[in-house]
Amino acid sequence: MAKQKDIFSKTWIVIPGYNEEKYIASVLKKVTQKTKNVIYVDDGSKDNSAEIAKKFPIHVLRHEINLGKGAALQTGCDYAFYHMSSKAVIMMDGDDQHDAEEIPLFKKKLEEGAGLILGARSLLGSMPLVRKIGNGFVSAIMMTLFFRYIPDILSGYKAFTKETYEKIKWEANDYSVELEIAANIAKKKLDFSLVSIETIYHDMDRGMNALDAIKIVGKILSLRLGI
């Protein structure tokens, strides 16, 4: 892969958030130590998330009403690529479950010429058991229906170039955005690189329950059938 030494200077971090006042200051403090190219999309929060974000030297966009994670990510990516002339985007969640110290790992892959990088948590690591089962389940269903193994599909830590964005662009407004991105990767046979990431688990993180699993299977089926 050809080296692209200047790509990180034109890469923007996109962080969606909804009612994240508890964590957003911590997230932005750590991310802005790595780069000032940061876009925070407040998805109609009812708390002080947006006001907190505006205290940092970043771009803060705001939905007047809550539209969902997928819509917030699209707002941020569209702004980065079509308004800020970004060459690539790194997506992170706003709940402090992604380690900003790993941003250079995505940078390195982009510099090496990768067009799509997926952050994947090891199933052998410290991930809670319910998460391991849930993540393995989602990848297995995707493999069964799309014949492509994609690890840790539900991870929101991803990076891609503008060219790749045009290929994986999603319609989902909600949290099923991660499933649609994976389906687009599989259907279009896109190559991807992996970055091994750690994840910080907070007390309220309960993992996937039975109802979540049913909804996910239904969504993947609808993506496979194109409905």
Secondary structure, DSSP 8 states (H G I E B T S, - for coil): ----TTGGGGEEEEEEESS-TTTHHHHHHHHHTT-S-EEEEEES-SSSHHHHHTTSSSEEEEESS---HHHHHHHHHHIIIIIS--SEEEE--SSS-B-GGGHHHHHHHHHTT-SEEEEEE-TTSS--HHHHHHHHHHHHHHHHHHS---S-TT---EEEEHHHHHHH-----STTHHHHHHHHHHHTT---EEEEE-B---TT-----HHHHHHHHHHHHHHHHT-
